[in-house]
Amino acid sequence: MKLLIAILFFLVFCSNSMRAQQRPFIWVNQLDREQVLEKILREAWAKSSYDNHISNLKEAIAAHQNDADKFLRSIPLDWDNQKPGESPPFFYTTHIVDG
């Protein structure tokens, strides 16, 4: 569930900036790109983080390809309040800890 929320947030938050990027891209500016790529190759923690992200992304893509409806309905959206021609709103939630 956390992965789905993270992917959705990433897609919504970054959709405009991604269009302006040259593909393939890493989510940094062009000046930092080479340093990031080098760090992924050189540093174990960066490679591990990158590999983990790619693995999670492949799982999410496979889940969507296997059953797109199930995948999309697992995103915390309020499908009952969807207006025609619009994306459904997110569920409104509150989190209360210890009462």
Biopython code that builds the backbone (N, CA, C, O; Angstrom):
import numpy as np
from Bio.PDB.StructureBuilder import StructureBuilder

atoms = [
    (1, "MET", "N", (0.824, -1.185, 0.000)),
    (1, "MET", "CA", (0.000, 0.000, 0.000)),
    (1, "MET", "C", (0.873, 1.255, 0.000)),
    (1, "MET", "O", (0.585, 2.217, -0.712)),
    (2, "LYS", "N", (1.945, 1.242, 0.805)),
    (2, "LYS", "CA", (2.828, 2.399, 0.851)),
    (2, "LYS", "C", (3.472, 2.638, -0.509)),
    (2, "LYS", "O", (3.674, 3.779, -0.923)),
    (3, "LEU", "N", (3.790, 1.555, -1.192)),
    (3, "LEU", "CA", (4.400, 1.673, -2.518)),
    (3, "LEU", "C", (3.444, 2.348, -3.492)),
    (3, "LEU", "O", (3.850, 3.212, -4.270)),
    (4, "LEU", "N", (2.181, 1.956, -3.449)),
    (4, "LEU", "CA", (1.198, 2.552, -4.348)),
    (4, "LEU", "C", (1.024, 4.044, -4.078)),
    (4, "LEU", "O", (0.931, 4.850, -5.004)),
    (5, "ILE", "N", (0.981, 4.389, -2.818)),
    (5, "ILE", "CA", (0.844, 5.795, -2.456)),
    (5, "ILE", "C", (2.065, 6.571, -2.907)),
    (5, "ILE", "O", (1.945, 7.681, -3.426)),
    (6, "ALA", "N", (3.233, 5.995, -2.712)),
    (6, "ALA", "CA", (4.474, 6.661, -3.130)),
    (6, "ALA", "C", (4.514, 6.851, -4.641)),
    (6, "ALA", "O", (4.910, 7.912, -5.125)),
    (7, "ILE", "N", (4.107, 5.833, -5.382)),
    (7, "ILE", "CA", (4.102, 5.946, -6.843)),
    (7, "ILE", "C", (3.102, 7.006, -7.290)),
    (7, "ILE", "O", (3.413, 7.837, -8.144)),
    (8, "LEU", "N", (1.916, 6.978, -6.720)),
    (8, "LEU", "CA", (0.905, 7.971, -7.085)),
    (8, "LEU", "C", (1.385, 9.379, -6.760)),
    (8, "LEU", "O", (1.245, 10.284, -7.583)),
    (9, "PHE", "N", (1.944, 9.573, -5.583)),
    (9, "PHE", "CA", (2.465, 10.881, -5.195)),
    (9, "PHE", "C", (3.546, 11.323, -6.177)),
    (9, "PHE", "O", (3.558, 12.469, -6.628)),
    (10, "PHE", "N", (4.441, 10.417, -6.496)),
    (10, "PHE", "CA", (5.519, 10.726, -7.425)),
    (10, "PHE", "C", (4.960, 11.160, -8.778)),
    (10, "PHE", "O", (5.416, 12.150, -9.350)),
    (11, "LEU", "N", (3.984, 10.430, -9.286)),
    (11, "LEU", "CA", (3.411, 10.752, -10.593)),
    (11, "LEU", "C", (2.672, 12.090, -10.587)),
    (11, "LEU", "O", (2.821, 12.890, -11.511)),
    (12, "VAL", "N", (1.888, 12.328, -9.558)),
    (12, "VAL", "CA", (1.135, 13.580, -9.483)),
    (12, "VAL", "C", (2.066, 14.765, -9.254)),
    (12, "VAL", "O", (1.952, 15.788, -9.930)),
    (13, "PHE", "N", (2.977, 14.632, -8.315)),
    (13, "PHE", "CA", (3.859, 15.726, -7.934)),
    (13, "PHE", "C", (4.835, 16.100, -9.047)),
    (13, "PHE", "O", (5.179, 17.271, -9.210)),
    (14, "CYS", "N", (5.271, 15.122, -9.798)),
    (14, "CYS", "CA", (6.352, 15.344, -10.766)),
    (14, "CYS", "C", (5.895, 15.411, -12.209)),
    (14, "CYS", "O", (6.726, 15.609, -13.095)),
    (15, "SER", "N", (4.628, 15.256, -12.478)),
    (15, "SER", "CA", (4.180, 15.124, -13.860)),
    (15, "SER", "C", (4.584, 16.315, -14.733)),
    (15, "SER", "O", (4.999, 16.121, -15.876)),
    (16, "ASN", "N", (4.474, 17.515, -14.229)),
    (16, "ASN", "CA", (4.843, 18.671, -15.042)),
    (16, "ASN", "C", (6.348, 18.778, -15.262)),
    (16, "ASN", "O", (6.788, 19.087, -16.369)),
    (17, "SER", "N", (7.130, 18.532, -14.238)),
    (17, "SER", "CA", (8.576, 18.656, -14.397)),
    (17, "SER", "C", (9.141, 17.537, -15.246)),
    (17, "SER", "O", (10.171, 17.726, -15.893)),
    (18, "MET", "N", (8.502, 16.380, -15.268)),
    (18, "MET", "CA", (8.998, 15.267, -16.081)),
    (18, "MET", "C", (8.882, 15.566, -17.563)),
    (18, "MET", "O", (9.745, 15.165, -18.344)),
    (19, "ARG", "N", (7.846, 16.254, -17.956)),
    (19, "ARG", "CA", (7.664, 16.543, -19.375)),
    (19, "ARG", "C", (8.790, 17.405, -19.920)),
    (19, "ARG", "O", (9.139, 17.301, -21.096)),
    (20, "ALA", "N", (9.350, 18.239, -19.092)),
    (20, "ALA", "CA", (10.400, 19.140, -19.534)),
    (20, "ALA", "C", (11.776, 18.470, -19.550)),
    (20, "ALA", "O", (12.725, 19.027, -20.101)),
    (21, "GLN", "N", (11.892, 17.298, -18.960)),
    (21, "GLN", "CA", (13.170, 16.627, -18.854)),
    (21, "GLN", "C", (13.505, 15.892, -20.150)),
    (21, "GLN", "O", (12.624, 15.466, -20.897)),
    (22, "GLN", "N", (14.783, 15.762, -20.384)),
    (22, "GLN", "CA", (15.254, 14.969, -21.491)),
    (22, "GLN", "C", (15.260, 13.513, -21.044)),
    (22, "GLN", "O", (15.746, 13.213, -19.953)),
    (23, "ARG", "N", (14.746, 12.623, -21.839)),
    (23, "ARG", "CA", (14.650, 11.215, -21.469)),
    (23, "ARG", "C", (15.768, 10.421, -22.092)),
    (23, "ARG", "O", (16.174, 10.754, -23.206)),
    (24, "PRO", "N", (16.308, 9.370, -21.442)),
    (24, "PRO", "CA", (15.979, 8.943, -20.083)),
    (24, "PRO", "C", (16.485, 9.946, -19.070)),
    (24, "PRO", "O", (17.420, 10.696, -19.354)),
    (25, "PHE", "N", (15.883, 9.972, -17.896)),
    (25, "PHE", "CA", (16.253, 10.981, -16.922)),
    (25, "PHE", "C", (16.312, 10.420, -15.520)),
    (25, "PHE", "O", (15.711, 9.390, -15.215)),
    (26, "ILE", "N", (17.034, 11.104, -14.690)),
    (26, "ILE", "CA", (17.032, 10.893, -13.247)),
    (26, "ILE", "C", (16.465, 12.167, -12.663)),
    (26, "ILE", "O", (16.699, 13.251, -13.198)),
    (27, "TRP", "N", (15.734, 12.058, -11.590)),
    (27, "TRP", "CA", (15.014, 13.192, -11.044)),
    (27, "TRP", "C", (15.942, 14.145, -10.297)),
    (27, "TRP", "O", (15.817, 14.337, -9.088)),
    (28, "VAL", "N", (16.854, 14.724, -11.026)),
    (28, "VAL", "CA", (17.756, 15.771, -10.554)),
    (28, "VAL", "C", (17.965, 16.706, -11.738)),
    (28, "VAL", "O", (17.587, 16.387, -12.865)),
    (29, "ASN", "N", (18.564, 17.853, -11.478)),
    (29, "ASN", "CA", (18.830, 18.726, -12.616)),
    (29, "ASN", "C", (20.012, 18.184, -13.419)),
    (29, "ASN", "O", (20.753, 17.325, -12.942)),
    (30, "GLN", "N", (20.177, 18.679, -14.610)),
    (30, "GLN", "CA", (21.186, 18.160, -15.528)),
    (30, "GLN", "C", (22.605, 18.274, -14.954)),
    (30, "GLN", "O", (23.448, 17.416, -15.215)),
    (31, "LEU", "N", (22.866, 19.321, -14.181)),
    (31, "LEU", "CA", (24.198, 19.508, -13.606)),
    (31, "LEU", "C", (24.553, 18.422, -12.590)),
    (31, "LEU", "O", (25.722, 18.060, -12.452)),
    (32, "ASP", "N", (23.554, 17.906, -11.883)),
    (32, "ASP", "CA", (23.791, 16.895, -10.852)),
    (32, "ASP", "C", (23.711, 15.462, -11.385)),
    (32, "ASP", "O", (24.103, 14.526, -10.689)),
    (33, "ARG", "N", (23.218, 15.283, -12.589)),
    (33, "ARG", "CA", (22.953, 13.951, -13.126)),
    (33, "ARG", "C", (24.184, 13.054, -13.112)),
    (33, "ARG", "O", (24.106, 11.922, -12.635)),
    (34, "GLU", "N", (25.302, 13.522, -13.616)),
    (34, "GLU", "CA", (26.509, 12.698, -13.694)),
    (34, "GLU", "C", (26.999, 12.292, -12.308)),
    (34, "GLU", "O", (27.441, 11.161, -12.111)),
    (35, "GLN", "N", (26.922, 13.203, -11.354)),
    (35, "GLN", "CA", (27.344, 12.881, -9.991)),
    (35, "GLN", "C", (26.457, 11.802, -9.381)),
    (35, "GLN", "O", (26.942, 10.913, -8.681)),
    (36, "VAL", "N", (25.158, 11.883, -9.649)),
    (36, "VAL", "CA", (24.232, 10.888, -9.118)),
    (36, "VAL", "C", (24.496, 9.526, -9.749)),
    (36, "VAL", "O", (24.550, 8.515, -9.049)),
    (37, "LEU", "N", (24.658, 9.497, -11.058)),
    (37, "LEU", "CA", (24.950, 8.231, -11.737)),
    (37, "LEU", "C", (26.256, 7.619, -11.227)),
    (37, "LEU", "O", (26.342, 6.408, -11.020)),
    (38, "GLU", "N", (27.247, 8.443, -11.030)),
    (38, "GLU", "CA", (28.527, 7.964, -10.522)),
    (38, "GLU", "C", (28.371, 7.423, -9.098)),
    (38, "GLU", "O", (28.964, 6.402, -8.750)),
    (39, "LYS", "N", (27.586, 8.098, -8.294)),
    (39, "LYS", "CA", (27.371, 7.651, -6.913)),
    (39, "LYS", "C", (26.649, 6.305, -6.890)),
    (39, "LYS", "O", (26.955, 5.458, -6.051)),
    (40, "ILE", "N", (25.704, 6.099, -7.791)),
    (40, "ILE", "CA", (24.997, 4.814, -7.873)),
    (40, "ILE", "C", (25.979, 3.701, -8.222)),
    (40, "ILE", "O", (25.863, 2.589, -7.706)),
    (41, "LEU", "N", (26.929, 3.987, -9.080)),
    (41, "LEU", "CA", (27.932, 2.988, -9.454)),
    (41, "LEU", "C", (28.965, 2.747, -8.356)),
    (41, "LEU", "O", (29.444, 1.625, -8.196)),
    (42, "ARG", "N", (29.310, 3.784, -7.601)),
    (42, "ARG", "CA", (30.422, 3.743, -6.653)),
    (42, "ARG", "C", (30.014, 3.386, -5.228)),
    (42, "ARG", "O", (30.735, 2.655, -4.548)),
    (43, "GLU", "N", (28.880, 3.884, -4.768)),
    (43, "GLU", "CA", (28.471, 3.752, -3.367)),
    (43, "GLU", "C", (27.434, 2.627, -3.201)),
    (43, "GLU", "O", (26.410, 2.606, -3.884)),
    (44, "ALA", "N", (27.717, 1.710, -2.296)),
    (44, "ALA", "CA", (26.825, 0.563, -2.078)),
    (44, "ALA", "C", (25.428, 1.010, -1.639)),
    (44, "ALA", "O", (24.432, 0.460, -2.109)),
    (45, "TRP", "N", (25.343, 1.997, -0.747)),
    (45, "TRP", "CA", (24.034, 2.439, -0.258)),
    (45, "TRP", "C", (23.202, 3.057, -1.379)),
    (45, "TRP", "O", (21.986, 2.871, -1.423)),
    (46, "ALA", "N", (23.848, 3.787, -2.282)),
    (46, "ALA", "CA", (23.120, 4.417, -3.389)),
    (46, "ALA", "C", (22.642, 3.360, -4.382)),
    (46, "ALA", "O", (21.513, 3.428, -4.868)),
    (47, "LYS", "N", (23.494, 2.392, -4.681)),
    (47, "LYS", "CA", (23.110, 1.314, -5.596)),
    (47, "LYS", "C", (21.982, 0.489, -5.001)),
    (47, "LYS", "O", (21.038, 0.126, -5.702)),
    (48, "SER", "N", (22.076, 0.191, -3.704)),
    (48, "SER", "CA", (21.025, -0.567, -3.041)),
    (48, "SER", "C", (19.694, 0.186, -3.094)),
    (48, "SER", "O", (18.657, -0.409, -3.389)),
    (49, "SER", "N", (19.720, 1.469, -2.815)),
    (49, "SER", "CA", (18.514, 2.289, -2.854)),
    (49, "SER", "C", (17.925, 2.330, -4.263)),
    (49, "SER", "O", (16.716, 2.195, -4.447)),
    (50, "TYR", "N", (18.786, 2.518, -5.239)),
    (50, "TYR", "CA", (18.354, 2.554, -6.639)),
    (50, "TYR", "C", (17.755, 1.207, -7.052)),
    (50, "TYR", "O", (16.674, 1.159, -7.641)),
    (51, "ASP", "N", (18.454, 0.123, -6.744)),
    (51, "ASP", "CA", (17.975, -1.217, -7.101)),
    (51, "ASP", "C", (16.643, -1.522, -6.430)),
    (51, "ASP", "O", (15.760, -2.114, -7.050)),
    (52, "ASN", "N", (16.491, -1.129, -5.181)),
    (52, "ASN", "CA", (15.241, -1.333, -4.459)),
    (52, "ASN", "C", (14.098, -0.554, -5.120)),
    (52, "ASN", "O", (12.990, -1.068, -5.277)),
    (53, "HIS", "N", (14.383, 0.663, -5.491)),
    (53, "HIS", "CA", (13.367, 1.488, -6.159)),
    (53, "HIS", "C", (12.948, 0.854, -7.486)),
    (53, "HIS", "O", (11.757, 0.775, -7.789)),
    (54, "ILE", "N", (13.918, 0.406, -8.271)),
    (54, "ILE", "CA", (13.614, -0.211, -9.567)),
    (54, "ILE", "C", (12.820, -1.501, -9.366)),
    (54, "ILE", "O", (11.877, -1.765, -10.112)),
    (55, "SER", "N", (13.184, -2.301, -8.378)),
    (55, "SER", "CA", (12.462, -3.542, -8.088)),
    (55, "SER", "C", (11.007, -3.254, -7.721)),
    (55, "SER", "O", (10.096, -3.907, -8.230)),
    (56, "ASN", "N", (10.789, -2.279, -6.840)),
    (56, "ASN", "CA", (9.424, -1.899, -6.445)),
    (56, "ASN", "C", (8.633, -1.372, -7.639)),
    (56, "ASN", "O", (7.448, -1.671, -7.790)),
    (57, "LEU", "N", (9.279, -0.606, -8.464)),
    (57, "LEU", "CA", (8.616, -0.057, -9.647)),
    (57, "LEU", "C", (8.215, -1.162, -10.611)),
    (57, "LEU", "O", (7.110, -1.139, -11.154)),
    (58, "LYS", "N", (9.105, -2.138, -10.833)),
    (58, "LYS", "CA", (8.780, -3.266, -11.721)),
    (58, "LYS", "C", (7.608, -4.068, -11.183)),
    (58, "LYS", "O", (6.751, -4.504, -11.953)),
    (59, "GLU", "N", (7.557, -4.270, -9.864)),
    (59, "GLU", "CA", (6.428, -4.975, -9.257)),
    (59, "GLU", "C", (5.122, -4.215, -9.473)),
    (59, "GLU", "O", (4.097, -4.815, -9.798)),
    (60, "ALA", "N", (5.162, -2.908, -9.296)),
    (60, "ALA", "CA", (3.958, -2.096, -9.485)),
    (60, "ALA", "C", (3.513, -2.117, -10.945)),
    (60, "ALA", "O", (2.317, -2.194, -11.226)),
    (61, "ILE", "N", (4.455, -2.049, -11.863)),
    (61, "ILE", "CA", (4.116, -2.093, -13.287)),
    (61, "ILE", "C", (3.504, -3.444, -13.639)),
    (61, "ILE", "O", (2.505, -3.508, -14.356)),
    (62, "ALA", "N", (4.099, -4.521, -13.138)),
    (62, "ALA", "CA", (3.571, -5.865, -13.400)),
    (62, "ALA", "C", (2.158, -6.016, -12.826)),
    (62, "ALA", "O", (1.280, -6.585, -13.475)),
    (63, "ALA", "N", (1.944, -5.508, -11.616)),
    (63, "ALA", "CA", (0.609, -5.577, -11.006)),
    (63, "ALA", "C", (-0.405, -4.817, -11.853)),
    (63, "ALA", "O", (-1.529, -5.281, -12.041)),
    (64, "HIS", "N", (-0.022, -3.674, -12.354)),
    (64, "HIS", "CA", (-0.919, -2.889, -13.212)),
    (64, "HIS", "C", (-1.195, -3.612, -14.521)),
    (64, "HIS", "O", (-2.332, -3.630, -14.992)),
    (65, "GLN", "N", (-0.163, -4.210, -15.113)),
    (65, "GLN", "CA", (-0.340, -4.914, -16.384)),
    (65, "GLN", "C", (-1.191, -6.168, -16.211)),
    (65, "GLN", "O", (-1.956, -6.523, -17.108)),
    (66, "ASN", "N", (-1.066, -6.844, -15.062)),
    (66, "ASN", "CA", (-1.853, -8.055, -14.814)),
    (66, "ASN", "C", (-3.328, -7.755, -14.580)),
    (66, "ASN", "O", (-4.192, -8.501, -15.042)),
    (67, "ASP", "N", (-3.619, -6.688, -13.879)),
    (67, "ASP", "CA", (-5.004, -6.328, -13.576)),
    (67, "ASP", "C", (-5.070, -4.833, -13.270)),
    (67, "ASP", "O", (-5.000, -4.421, -12.111)),
    (68, "ALA", "N", (-5.204, -4.031, -14.318)),
    (68, "ALA", "CA", (-5.180, -2.576, -14.169)),
    (68, "ALA", "C", (-6.300, -2.082, -13.254)),
    (68, "ALA", "O", (-6.080, -1.180, -12.446)),
    (69, "ASP", "N", (-7.487, -2.657, -13.369)),
    (69, "ASP", "CA", (-8.611, -2.207, -12.549)),
    (69, "ASP", "C", (-8.321, -2.448, -11.069)),
    (69, "ASP", "O", (-8.527, -1.560, -10.242)),
    (70, "LYS", "N", (-7.848, -3.641, -10.737)),
    (70, "LYS", "CA", (-7.524, -3.959, -9.344)),
    (70, "LYS", "C", (-6.425, -3.035, -8.825)),
    (70, "LYS", "O", (-6.508, -2.542, -7.700)),
    (71, "PHE", "N", (-5.401, -2.800, -9.639)),
    (71, "PHE", "CA", (-4.301, -1.922, -9.241)),
    (71, "PHE", "C", (-4.809, -0.514, -8.938)),
    (71, "PHE", "O", (-4.502, 0.049, -7.887)),
    (72, "LEU", "N", (-5.583, 0.046, -9.855)),
    (72, "LEU", "CA", (-6.075, 1.413, -9.676)),
    (72, "LEU", "C", (-7.049, 1.516, -8.512)),
    (72, "LEU", "O", (-7.074, 2.528, -7.813)),
    (73, "ARG", "N", (-7.842, 0.490, -8.301)),
    (73, "ARG", "CA", (-8.799, 0.523, -7.184)),
    (73, "ARG", "C", (-8.117, 0.327, -5.835)),
    (73, "ARG", "O", (-8.730, 0.570, -4.795)),
    (74, "SER", "N", (-6.869, -0.104, -5.836)),
    (74, "SER", "CA", (-6.144, -0.240, -4.574)),
    (74, "SER", "C", (-5.549, 1.093, -4.114)),
    (74, "SER", "O", (-5.099, 1.213, -2.975)),
    (75, "ILE", "N", (-5.547, 2.081, -4.990)),
    (75, "ILE", "CA", (-5.090, 3.425, -4.617)),
    (75, "ILE", "C", (-6.180, 4.051, -3.750)),
    (75, "ILE", "O", (-7.360, 3.915, -4.071)),
    (76, "PRO", "N", (-5.822, 4.730, -2.665)),
    (76, "PRO", "CA", (-6.844, 5.225, -1.725)),
    (76, "PRO", "C", (-7.651, 6.406, -2.285)),
    (76, "PRO", "O", (-7.511, 7.545, -1.840)),
    (77, "LEU", "N", (-8.489, 6.101, -3.265)),
    (77, "LEU", "CA", (-9.352, 7.104, -3.875)),
    (77, "LEU", "C", (-10.795, 6.816, -3.496)),
    (77, "LEU", "O", (-11.171, 5.664, -3.276)),
    (78, "ASP", "N", (-11.583, 7.846, -3.421)),
    (78, "ASP", "CA", (-12.994, 7.726, -3.060)),
    (78, "ASP", "C", (-13.814, 7.547, -4.336)),
    (78, "ASP", "O", (-14.375, 8.506, -4.866)),
    (79, "TRP", "N", (-13.877, 6.312, -4.818)),
    (79, "TRP", "CA", (-14.527, 6.017, -6.098)),
    (79, "TRP", "C", (-16.008, 6.339, -6.073)),
    (79, "TRP", "O", (-16.580, 6.659, -7.115)),
    (80, "ASP", "N", (-16.647, 6.263, -4.914)),
    (80, "ASP", "CA", (-18.087, 6.547, -4.824)),
    (80, "ASP", "C", (-18.397, 8.017, -5.065)),
    (80, "ASP", "O", (-19.523, 8.353, -5.432)),
    (81, "ASN", "N", (-17.426, 8.898, -4.867)),
    (81, "ASN", "CA", (-17.648, 10.334, -5.066)),
    (81, "ASN", "C", (-16.982, 10.865, -6.329)),
    (81, "ASN", "O", (-16.763, 12.070, -6.458)),
    (82, "GLN", "N", (-16.663, 9.986, -7.247)),
    (82, "GLN", "CA", (-16.064, 10.411, -8.517)),
    (82, "GLN", "C", (-17.117, 11.122, -9.360)),
    (82, "GLN", "O", (-18.240, 10.641, -9.512)),
    (83, "LYS", "N", (-16.736, 12.276, -9.905)),
    (83, "LYS", "CA", (-17.621, 13.020, -10.802)),
    (83, "LYS", "C", (-17.303, 12.613, -12.235)),
    (83, "LYS", "O", (-16.150, 12.315, -12.548)),
    (84, "PRO", "N", (-18.306, 12.595, -13.109)),
    (84, "PRO", "CA", (-18.077, 12.183, -14.492)),
    (84, "PRO", "C", (-16.967, 13.009, -15.158)),
    (84, "PRO", "O", (-16.967, 14.237, -15.076)),
    (85, "GLY", "N", (-16.046, 12.340, -15.801)),
    (85, "GLY", "CA", (-14.972, 13.010, -16.517)),
    (85, "GLY", "C", (-13.828, 13.491, -15.637)),
    (85, "GLY", "O", (-12.901, 14.129, -16.136)),
    (86, "GLU", "N", (-13.870, 13.200, -14.340)),
    (86, "GLU", "CA", (-12.826, 13.634, -13.414)),
    (86, "GLU", "C", (-12.238, 12.443, -12.678)),
    (86, "GLU", "O", (-12.865, 11.390, -12.563)),
    (87, "SER", "N", (-11.037, 12.629, -12.189)),
    (87, "SER", "CA", (-10.439, 11.611, -11.341)),
    (87, "SER", "C", (-11.131, 11.633, -9.994)),
    (87, "SER", "O", (-11.543, 12.695, -9.527)),
    (88, "PRO", "N", (-11.265, 10.472, -9.360)),
    (88, "PRO", "CA", (-11.910, 10.470, -8.043)),
    (88, "PRO", "C", (-11.029, 11.158, -7.011)),
    (88, "PRO", "O", (-9.803, 11.141, -7.121)),
    (89, "PRO", "N", (-11.660, 11.767, -6.002)),
    (89, "PRO", "CA", (-10.861, 12.431, -4.965)),
    (89, "PRO", "C", (-10.218, 11.400, -4.031)),
    (89, "PRO", "O", (-10.661, 10.254, -3.959)),
    (90, "PHE", "N", (-9.186, 11.817, -3.330)),
    (90, "PHE", "CA", (-8.590, 10.967, -2.308)),
    (90, "PHE", "C", (-9.544, 10.862, -1.131)),
    (90, "PHE", "O", (-10.336, 11.770, -0.882)),
    (91, "PHE", "N", (-9.466, 9.750, -0.405)),
    (91, "PHE", "CA", (-10.203, 9.634, 0.842)),
    (91, "PHE", "C", (-9.652, 10.647, 1.828)),
    (91, "PHE", "O", (-8.445, 10.886, 1.875)),
    (92, "TYR", "N", (-10.525, 11.234, 2.605)),
    (92, "TYR", "CA", (-10.097, 12.128, 3.675)),
    (92, "TYR", "C", (-9.876, 11.266, 4.901)),
    (92, "TYR", "O", (-10.791, 10.575, 5.349)),
    (93, "THR", "N", (-8.692, 11.299, 5.440)),
    (93, "THR", "CA", (-8.398, 10.509, 6.630)),
    (93, "THR", "C", (-7.755, 11.381, 7.690)),
    (93, "THR", "O", (-7.114, 12.389, 7.391)),
    (94, "THR", "N", (-7.937, 10.977, 8.915)),
    (94, "THR", "CA", (-7.233, 11.612, 10.020)),
    (94, "THR", "C", (-6.539, 10.508, 10.795)),
    (94, "THR", "O", (-7.018, 9.376, 10.851)),
    (95, "HIS", "N", (-5.429, 10.843, 11.378)),
    (95, "HIS", "CA", (-4.675, 9.861, 12.143)),
    (95, "HIS", "C", (-4.550, 10.379, 13.578)),
    (95, "HIS", "O", (-3.982, 11.443, 13.827)),
    (96, "ILE", "N", (-5.088, 9.610, 14.498)),
    (96, "ILE", "CA", (-5.029, 9.993, 15.897)),
    (96, "ILE", "C", (-4.200, 8.949, 16.626)),
    (96, "ILE", "O", (-4.484, 7.754, 16.547)),
    (97, "VAL", "N", (-3.193, 9.396, 17.324)),
    (97, "VAL", "CA", (-2.331, 8.496, 18.070)),
    (97, "VAL", "C", (-2.610, 8.678, 19.557)),
    (97, "VAL", "O", (-2.650, 9.804, 20.053)),
    (98, "ASP", "N", (-2.796, 7.603, 20.247)),
    (98, "ASP", "CA", (-3.036, 7.607, 21.694)),
    (98, "ASP", "C", (-4.215, 8.480, 22.100)),
    (98, "ASP", "O", (-4.113, 9.299, 23.014)),
    (99, "GLY", "N", (-5.335, 8.293, 21.408)),
    (99, "GLY", "CA", (-6.572, 8.886, 21.828)),
    (99, "GLY", "C", (-6.890, 10.203, 21.342)),
    (99, "GLY", "O", (-7.941, 10.748, 21.678)),
]
sb = StructureBuilder()
sb.init_structure("model")
sb.init_model(0)
sb.init_chain("A")
sb.init_seg("    ")
for serial, (resi, resn, name, xyz) in enumerate(atoms, 1):
    if name == "N":
        sb.init_residue(resn, " ", resi, " ")
    sb.init_atom(name, np.array(xyz, "f"), 0.0, 1.0, " ", f" {name:<3s}", serial, name[0])
structure = sb.get_structure()
